[in-house]
Amino acid sequence: MKTWKCHILALNLTFFTIGCAGPQTYLLRVGIDPGLSPSLPQDGKTLSVSLAPFQDLRTENELGTRTRQGIKDTYLPEGSLSTVFTDRIEEWFSNAGFSVRRIPSWDFTPDSLKGFSTDLVVGGKIDEFKVNTTSKFANHTTSVKCLFHFVIGNTRDRSIITQKIESSSEATSASSSLHIVEKVISDALSQGLSQVRLP
């Protein structure tokens, strides 16, 4: 009986210690589903793409927070969100066999398309990318919301297409593992990219 009581006491002290830890900062990987790629054009041709960095229009550097017993932990991306977001766009194109060339910037104007030799020029703006986790003992709910504008320039006819993309994902787990949080991020961003339509 005494041993059993000691185990219960040790367990309670462990949860108490974890719950009382001060605010923490966690780095999160922003990913997409493995193998996710855009649909090929009707002729089945793979395209060449000039890819500009997606501009981060958010006012904060953090991705979001994890709230536990009144304490707020901070989520940060592994690098700037502009960089890791654009990396995922490149990965998305590459998974389809498209050739991708990174460019430093693009102003989204038809006239600028005269200077590119690739089939498409792509860039965009990140309006919202929010990750929130609420932890209550063994119940952890993570929600992710994405809002971004995906801009595509067709160099053949110098047309510009802007697509507003909104996506979200949510999951509840008994574990507070960061891998689960990253999976929800991946689901939300993958849902968003699945909405993009190429000319």
Backbone as CSV, one residue per row, in Angstrom:
resi,resn,N_x,N_y,N_z,CA_x,CA_y,CA_z,C_x,C_y,C_z
1,MET,0.834,-1.203,0.000,0.000,0.000,0.000,0.870,1.255,0.000
2,LYS,1.950,1.202,0.794,2.815,2.363,0.895,3.494,2.646,-0.444
3,THR,3.921,1.579,-1.138,4.552,1.738,-2.455,3.585,2.347,-3.452
4,TRP,2.346,1.886,-3.436,1.316,2.400,-4.345,1.083,3.888,-4.118
5,LYS,1.042,4.300,-2.836,0.835,5.710,-2.502,2.022,6.558,-2.968
6,CYS,3.219,5.979,-2.877,4.409,6.714,-3.315,4.376,6.963,-4.819
7,HIS,3.900,5.969,-5.577,3.788,6.131,-7.023,2.793,7.234,-7.370
8,ILE,1.659,7.244,-6.680,0.651,8.276,-6.935,1.203,9.650,-6.599
9,LEU,1.920,9.760,-5.485,2.495,11.038,-5.081,3.520,11.519,-6.107
10,ALA,4.355,10.591,-6.593,5.371,10.956,-7.582,4.724,11.432,-8.872
11,LEU,3.649,10.762,-9.270,2.948,11.150,-10.496,2.338,12.543,-10.353
12,ASN,1.719,12.801,-9.220,1.119,14.118,-8.989,2.175,15.216,-8.993
13,LEU,3.339,14.919,-8.386,4.412,15.909,-8.350,4.951,16.189,-9.747
14,THR,4.998,15.146,-10.578,5.475,15.320,-11.952,4.565,16.267,-12.711
15,PHE,3.252,16.026,-12.664,2.300,16.889,-13.376,2.304,18.293,-12.798
16,PHE,2.486,18.392,-11.485,2.528,19.710,-10.855,3.736,20.497,-11.356
17,THR,4.896,19.807,-11.445,6.114,20.467,-11.899,5.985,20.940,-13.332
18,ILE,5.414,20.054,-14.212,5.227,20.428,-15.609,4.280,21.617,-15.722
19,GLY,3.189,21.562,-14.982,2.195,22.623,-15.059,2.715,23.953,-14.558
20,CYS,3.662,23.910,-13.611,4.164,25.136,-13.025,5.360,25.722,-13.775
21,ALA,5.871,25.010,-14.789,6.982,25.546,-15.565,6.561,26.853,-16.213
22,GLY,7.505,27.800,-16.296,7.193,29.095,-16.868,6.998,29.021,-18.362
23,PRO,6.696,30.156,-18.995,6.478,30.196,-20.442,7.670,29.642,-21.216
24,GLN,7.385,28.823,-22.225,8.414,28.200,-23.049,8.262,28.678,-24.498
25,THR,9.342,28.539,-25.271,9.321,28.842,-26.701,9.657,27.579,-27.471
26,TYR,8.836,27.252,-28.464,9.018,26.033,-29.247,9.162,26.381,-30.726
27,LEU,10.141,25.754,-31.392,10.325,25.918,-32.825,9.544,24.836,-33.556
28,LEU,8.773,25.235,-34.557,7.935,24.301,-35.297,8.338,24.262,-36.765
29,ARG,8.301,23.070,-37.337,8.536,22.923,-38.771,7.230,23.160,-39.517
30,VAL,7.291,24.017,-40.523,6.146,24.251,-41.397,6.317,23.336,-42.606
31,GLY,5.471,22.299,-42.709,5.624,21.323,-43.777,4.344,21.129,-44.572
32,ILE,4.433,20.220,-45.540,3.260,19.813,-46.320,3.250,18.290,-46.376
33,ASP,2.140,17.730,-46.815,2.051,16.278,-46.935,3.104,15.769,-47.924
34,PRO,3.796,14.686,-47.601,4.815,14.143,-48.510,4.216,13.821,-49.883
35,GLY,4.898,14.251,-50.924,4.447,13.952,-52.277,3.369,14.865,-52.817
36,LEU,2.873,15.797,-52.003,1.825,16.712,-52.477,2.352,17.528,-53.649
37,SER,1.557,17.648,-54.706,2.012,18.367,-55.892,0.823,18.960,-56.637
38,PRO,1.071,19.978,-57.479,-0.015,20.546,-58.288,-0.398,19.584,-59.407
39,SER,-1.584,19.750,-59.940,-2.017,18.942,-61.080,-1.286,19.415,-62.339
40,LEU,-0.939,18.487,-63.187,-0.280,18.840,-64.442,-1.293,19.477,-65.391
41,PRO,-0.826,20.326,-66.308,-1.732,20.871,-67.333,-2.353,19.742,-68.154
42,GLN,-3.386,20.080,-68.918,-4.096,19.067,-69.699,-3.182,18.339,-70.686
43,ASP,-2.171,19.037,-71.202,-1.258,18.391,-72.151,-0.206,17.543,-71.457
44,GLY,-0.239,17.525,-70.120,0.697,16.697,-69.365,2.105,17.252,-69.288
45,LYS,2.315,18.454,-69.776,3.643,19.067,-69.801,4.033,19.594,-68.425
46,THR,5.252,19.303,-68.018,5.763,19.914,-66.792,6.245,21.320,-67.128
47,LEU,6.077,22.218,-66.173,6.337,23.629,-66.432,7.609,24.091,-65.741
48,SER,8.132,25.204,-66.220,9.240,25.872,-65.542,8.682,27.074,-64.782
49,VAL,9.206,27.296,-63.589,8.636,28.310,-62.692,9.739,29.198,-62.128
50,SER,9.534,30.494,-62.184,10.350,31.450,-61.421,9.587,31.751,-60.141
51,LEU,10.202,31.475,-58.999,9.508,31.575,-57.708,10.096,32.688,-56.851
52,ALA,9.261,33.669,-56.537,9.659,34.776,-55.666,9.245,34.483,-54.231
53,PRO,9.938,35.064,-53.244,9.541,34.848,-51.843,8.118,35.339,-51.578
54,PHE,7.361,34.555,-50.825,6.029,34.994,-50.398,6.202,36.018,-49.276
55,GLN,5.554,37.147,-49.436,5.705,38.234,-48.476,4.864,37.964,-47.223
56,ASP,5.477,38.096,-46.064,4.774,37.892,-44.799,4.186,39.228,-44.347
57,LEU,2.870,39.355,-44.458,2.201,40.603,-44.099,1.762,40.641,-42.638
58,ARG,1.999,39.569,-41.911,1.590,39.537,-40.501,2.416,40.540,-39.698
59,THR,1.888,40.960,-38.579,2.588,41.955,-37.759,3.442,41.324,-36.667
60,GLU,3.328,40.001,-36.481,4.098,39.349,-35.423,5.007,38.283,-36.019
61,ASN,6.095,37.949,-35.311,7.019,36.919,-35.761,6.549,35.523,-35.370
62,GLU,5.810,35.431,-34.279,5.398,34.121,-33.778,4.303,33.512,-34.645
63,LEU,4.211,32.178,-34.580,3.135,31.473,-35.266,1.875,31.423,-34.414
64,GLY,2.053,31.405,-33.106,0.898,31.306,-32.216,1.329,30.921,-30.822
65,THR,0.403,30.360,-30.066,0.675,30.062,-28.659,0.085,28.725,-28.242
66,ARG,0.623,28.211,-27.175,0.036,27.069,-26.473,-0.338,27.550,-25.082
67,THR,-1.612,27.410,-24.723,-2.099,27.869,-23.424,-2.282,26.683,-22.503
68,ARG,-1.677,26.750,-21.328,-1.791,25.672,-20.345,-1.845,26.288,-18.951
69,GLN,-2.915,26.046,-18.250,-3.092,26.529,-16.874,-2.773,28.017,-16.754
70,GLY,-3.246,28.799,-17.700,-3.047,30.240,-17.657,-1.698,30.711,-18.159
71,ILE,-0.818,29.793,-18.523,0.509,30.141,-19.037,0.499,30.032,-20.557
72,LYS,1.118,30.987,-21.223,1.168,30.973,-22.679,2.588,30.690,-23.167
73,ASP,2.762,29.558,-23.831,4.008,29.251,-24.518,3.938,29.826,-25.927
74,THR,5.097,30.039,-26.535,5.162,30.667,-27.850,5.636,29.680,-28.905
75,TYR,4.963,29.682,-30.053,5.378,28.894,-31.212,6.091,29.806,-32.203
76,LEU,7.272,29.395,-32.652,8.007,30.122,-33.680,8.335,29.180,-34.831
77,PRO,8.441,29.695,-36.056,8.855,28.835,-37.168,10.363,28.620,-37.149
78,GLU,10.814,27.558,-37.797,12.244,27.300,-37.927,12.790,28.178,-39.056
79,GLY,13.097,29.416,-38.753,13.465,30.398,-39.767,12.327,31.378,-39.956
80,SER,12.484,32.321,-40.879,11.396,33.269,-41.120,10.254,32.537,-41.816
81,LEU,9.021,32.961,-41.545,7.874,32.309,-42.170,7.920,32.492,-43.689
82,SER,8.367,33.652,-44.154,8.482,33.886,-45.591,9.369,32.828,-46.243
83,THR,10.510,32.540,-45.619,11.455,31.583,-46.194,10.913,30.165,-46.179
84,VAL,10.411,29.714,-45.026,9.962,28.318,-44.931,8.689,28.101,-45.751
85,PHE,7.833,29.106,-45.839,6.620,29.008,-46.647,6.997,28.868,-48.127
86,THR,7.920,29.702,-48.583,8.353,29.641,-49.975,9.065,28.324,-50.272
87,ASP,9.821,27.824,-49.300,10.460,26.509,-49.458,9.425,25.420,-49.716
88,ARG,8.289,25.497,-49.020,7.249,24.487,-49.209,6.599,24.623,-50.598
89,ILE,6.478,25.853,-51.104,5.938,26.057,-52.447,6.880,25.421,-53.472
90,GLU,8.182,25.629,-53.279,9.162,25.017,-54.188,9.067,23.491,-54.131
91,GLU,8.952,22.947,-52.928,8.802,21.501,-52.768,7.552,20.996,-53.490
92,TRP,6.468,21.736,-53.362,5.190,21.386,-53.996,5.347,21.301,-55.516
93,PHE,5.984,22.309,-56.120,6.222,22.298,-57.558,7.174,21.160,-57.949
94,SER,8.239,20.997,-57.197,9.250,19.980,-57.522,8.666,18.577,-57.484
95,ASN,7.707,18.345,-56.601,7.082,17.023,-56.507,6.352,16.644,-57.798
96,ALA,5.979,17.649,-58.590,5.300,17.393,-59.865,6.285,17.320,-61.030
97,GLY,7.573,17.497,-60.737,8.579,17.475,-61.789,8.824,18.812,-62.447
98,PHE,8.234,19.896,-61.896,8.449,21.223,-62.452,9.877,21.679,-62.103
99,SER,10.484,22.416,-63.007,11.780,23.021,-62.692,11.536,24.387,-62.060
100,VAL,12.203,24.648,-60.952,11.954,25.872,-60.183,13.242,26.678,-60.061
101,ARG,13.132,27.946,-60.371,14.256,28.867,-60.214,13.840,29.951,-59.227
102,ARG,14.594,30.100,-58.159,14.269,31.124,-57.155,14.741,32.492,-57.643
103,ILE,13.894,33.482,-57.447,14.227,34.858,-57.801,14.059,35.716,-56.546
104,PRO,14.756,36.846,-56.454,14.718,37.631,-55.214,13.400,38.345,-54.950
105,SER,12.675,38.696,-56.017,11.423,39.445,-55.828,10.635,39.468,-57.130
106,TRP,9.381,39.893,-57.012,8.526,40.076,-58.187,7.434,41.073,-57.812
107,ASP,7.105,41.991,-58.738,6.149,43.054,-58.406,4.719,42.759,-58.856
108,PHE,4.453,41.557,-59.380,3.102,41.104,-59.747,2.498,41.876,-60.929
109,THR,3.300,42.537,-61.733,2.760,43.313,-62.852,2.942,42.564,-64.175
110,PRO,2.005,42.740,-65.111,2.134,42.094,-66.425,3.406,42.498,-67.168
111,ASP,3.790,43.762,-67.077,4.972,44.233,-67.808,6.236,43.504,-67.363
112,SER,6.301,43.135,-66.084,7.506,42.487,-65.569,7.713,41.102,-66.165
113,LEU,6.654,40.497,-66.697,6.750,39.131,-67.216,7.590,39.050,-68.483
114,LYS,7.836,40.209,-69.148,8.644,40.215,-70.361,10.081,39.764,-70.093
115,GLY,10.532,39.928,-68.869,11.928,39.625,-68.572,12.189,38.196,-68.121
116,PHE,11.168,37.316,-68.163,11.338,35.944,-67.683,11.259,34.941,-68.834
117,SER,12.097,33.915,-68.746,12.101,32.865,-69.764,11.327,31.626,-69.320
118,THR,10.890,31.582,-68.063,10.134,30.425,-67.570,8.668,30.521,-67.997
119,ASP,7.956,29.413,-67.898,6.538,29.402,-68.261,5.701,30.254,-67.316
120,LEU,6.005,30.135,-66.015,5.228,30.840,-64.997,6.149,31.628,-64.080
121,VAL,5.608,32.694,-63.530,6.256,33.426,-62.436,5.279,33.391,-61.266
122,VAL,5.758,32.999,-60.100,4.872,32.788,-58.946,5.396,33.543,-57.732
123,GLY,4.484,34.144,-57.016,4.798,34.796,-55.749,3.502,34.916,-54.965
124,GLY,3.524,35.685,-53.905,2.293,35.837,-53.151,2.503,36.532,-51.819
125,LYS,1.444,36.539,-51.033,1.457,37.214,-49.739,0.798,36.334,-48.689
126,ILE,1.418,36.284,-47.516,0.870,35.532,-46.385,0.123,36.514,-45.493
127,ASP,-1.193,36.419,-45.466,-2.005,37.339,-44.677,-2.183,36.848,-43.244
128,GLU,-2.322,35.536,-43.087,-2.545,34.963,-41.745,-1.992,33.542,-41.708
129,PHE,-1.323,33.233,-40.623,-0.848,31.868,-40.385,-0.816,31.707,-38.864
130,LYS,-1.850,31.112,-38.326,-2.043,31.095,-36.878,-2.126,29.667,-36.353
131,VAL,-1.331,29.389,-35.321,-1.316,28.073,-34.675,-1.624,28.257,-33.192
132,ASN,-2.679,27.630,-32.712,-3.047,27.745,-31.295,-3.314,26.368,-30.704
133,THR,-2.747,26.139,-29.539,-2.986,24.902,-28.803,-3.517,25.244,-27.416
134,THR,-4.556,24.544,-27.015,-5.087,24.666,-25.655,-4.889,23.327,-24.963
135,SER,-4.143,23.353,-23.852,-3.828,22.122,-23.129,-4.531,22.105,-21.783
136,LYS,-5.288,21.044,-21.533,-5.959,20.837,-20.258,-5.692,19.402,-19.820
137,PHE,-4.691,19.241,-18.943,-4.250,17.950,-18.447,-3.885,17.055,-19.629
138,ALA,-4.634,15.998,-19.912,-4.293,15.076,-21.006,-5.144,15.331,-22.243
139,ASN,-5.567,16.569,-22.432,-6.412,16.919,-23.576,-5.797,18.148,-24.255
140,HIS,-5.251,17.958,-25.466,-4.538,19.033,-26.152,-5.171,19.259,-27.522
141,THR,-5.755,20.431,-27.727,-6.427,20.742,-28.981,-5.636,21.805,-29.727
142,THR,-5.247,21.475,-30.952,-4.482,22.394,-31.791,-5.302,22.771,-33.021
143,SER,-5.355,24.060,-33.305,-6.034,24.550,-34.507,-5.070,25.420,-35.304
144,VAL,-5.164,25.311,-36.612,-4.304,26.092,-37.512,-5.181,26.749,-38.565
145,LYS,-4.934,28.016,-38.814,-5.661,28.754,-39.852,-4.670,29.448,-40.769
146,CYS,-4.869,29.270,-42.085,-4.007,29.900,-43.083,-4.837,30.777,-44.009
147,LEU,-4.285,31.917,-44.348,-4.872,32.784,-45.364,-3.722,33.386,-46.154
148,PHE,-3.693,33.099,-47.453,-2.632,33.658,-48.274,-3.134,33.911,-49.692
149,HIS,-2.439,34.792,-50.390,-2.750,35.090,-51.787,-1.651,34.493,-52.665
150,PHE,-2.065,33.696,-53.631,-1.156,32.997,-54.529,-1.252,33.676,-55.893
151,VAL,-0.154,34.297,-56.328,-0.156,35.087,-57.562,0.643,34.352,-58.637
152,ILE,0.022,34.178,-59.803,0.650,33.447,-60.902,0.686,34.330,-62.144
153,GLY,1.877,34.484,-62.708,2.025,35.204,-63.967,2.325,34.220,-65.081
154,ASN,1.547,34.294,-66.159,1.747,33.437,-67.323,2.552,34.228,-68.350
155,THR,3.788,33.828,-68.589,4.654,34.618,-69.473,4.227,34.529,-70.931
156,ARG,3.456,33.535,-71.291,3.042,33.371,-72.688,2.098,34.488,-73.118
157,ASP,1.103,34.795,-72.278,0.146,35.855,-72.639,0.202,37.044,-71.679
158,ARG,1.167,37.020,-70.753,1.369,38.105,-69.790,0.130,38.367,-68.929
159,SER,-0.565,37.318,-68.602,-1.735,37.447,-67.726,-1.327,37.178,-66.276
160,ILE,-2.073,37.803,-65.369,-1.831,37.641,-63.932,-3.089,37.069,-63.291
161,ILE,-2.927,36.008,-62.519,-4.037,35.411,-61.780,-3.707,35.456,-60.290
162,THR,-4.618,36.026,-59.496,-4.445,36.055,-58.041,-5.535,35.220,-57.389
163,GLN,-5.130,34.255,-56.598,-6.081,33.375,-55.919,-5.979,33.570,-54.409
164,LYS,-7.117,33.837,-53.795,-7.187,33.945,-52.341,-7.444,32.557,-51.768
165,ILE,-6.540,32.099,-50.925,-6.603,30.737,-50.396,-6.807,30.777,-48.884
166,GLU,-7.845,30.102,-48.412,-8.105,29.968,-46.979,-8.207,28.486,-46.634
167,SER,-7.564,28.089,-45.560,-7.634,26.695,-45.124,-7.431,26.618,-43.622
168,SER,-7.853,25.504,-43.041,-7.710,25.328,-41.599,-7.707,23.844,-41.269
169,SER,-7.218,23.535,-40.089,-7.208,22.148,-39.612,-7.214,22.167,-38.087
170,GLU,-7.743,21.101,-37.495,-7.813,21.009,-36.036,-7.701,19.551,-35.614
171,ALA,-7.059,19.324,-34.499,-6.931,17.961,-33.972,-6.817,18.017,-32.457
172,THR,-7.365,16.991,-31.807,-7.270,16.849,-30.346,-6.554,15.542,-30.035
173,SER,-5.619,15.608,-29.100,-4.817,14.432,-28.769,-4.547,14.389,-27.280
174,ALA,-4.253,13.174,-26.784,-3.860,13.019,-25.385,-2.405,13.386,-25.184
175,SER,-1.665,13.530,-26.294,-0.245,13.859,-26.229,-0.013,15.322,-26.560
176,SER,0.994,15.915,-25.925,1.359,17.305,-26.213,2.559,17.378,-27.147
177,SER,2.851,16.287,-27.845,4.006,16.220,-28.737,3.959,17.298,-29.809
178,LEU,5.115,17.917,-30.075,5.187,18.929,-31.119,4.975,18.315,-32.503
179,HIS,5.249,17.019,-32.641,5.027,16.357,-33.931,3.546,16.399,-34.317
180,ILE,2.677,16.324,-33.323,1.241,16.400,-33.598,0.862,17.805,-34.052
181,VAL,1.439,18.813,-33.388,1.191,20.203,-33.791,1.669,20.418,-35.227
182,GLU,2.849,19.894,-35.549,3.399,20.048,-36.899,2.548,19.324,-37.936
183,LYS,1.939,18.205,-37.546,1.056,17.481,-38.466,-0.186,18.312,-38.794
184,VAL,-0.727,19.021,-37.803,-1.895,19.877,-38.037,-1.510,21.036,-38.967
185,ILE,-0.312,21.584,-38.773,0.186,22.636,-39.661,0.278,22.112,-41.099
186,SER,0.866,20.918,-41.232,1.012,20.305,-42.548,-0.338,20.076,-43.213
187,ASP,-1.319,19.615,-42.449,-2.654,19.371,-42.995,-3.284,20.666,-43.510
188,ALA,-3.159,21.739,-42.718,-3.777,23.017,-43.109,-3.131,23.590,-44.360
189,LEU,-1.794,23.601,-44.410,-1.111,24.163,-45.573,-1.340,23.297,-46.815
190,SER,-1.370,21.993,-46.636,-1.619,21.092,-47.762,-3.020,21.305,-48.328
191,GLN,-3.990,21.499,-47.443,-5.356,21.794,-47.904,-5.379,23.084,-48.723
192,GLY,-4.614,24.065,-48.268,-4.567,25.336,-48.990,-3.962,25.175,-50.372
193,LEU,-2.826,24.508,-50.471,-2.163,24.338,-51.761,-3.000,23.493,-52.722
194,SER,-3.802,22.589,-52.170,-4.673,21.766,-53.013,-5.746,22.597,-53.707
195,GLN,-5.992,23.827,-53.212,-6.992,24.701,-53.821,-6.403,25.520,-54.988
196,VAL,-5.083,25.583,-55.079,-4.441,26.410,-56.114,-4.643,25.772,-57.485
197,ARG,-5.023,26.579,-58.448,-5.213,26.126,-59.814,-4.231,26.847,-60.737
198,LEU,-3.467,26.076,-61.491,-2.488,26.659,-62.415,-3.153,26.906,-63.768
199,PRO,-2.686,27.928,-64.492,-3.267,28.221,-65.812,-2.907,27.149,-66.843
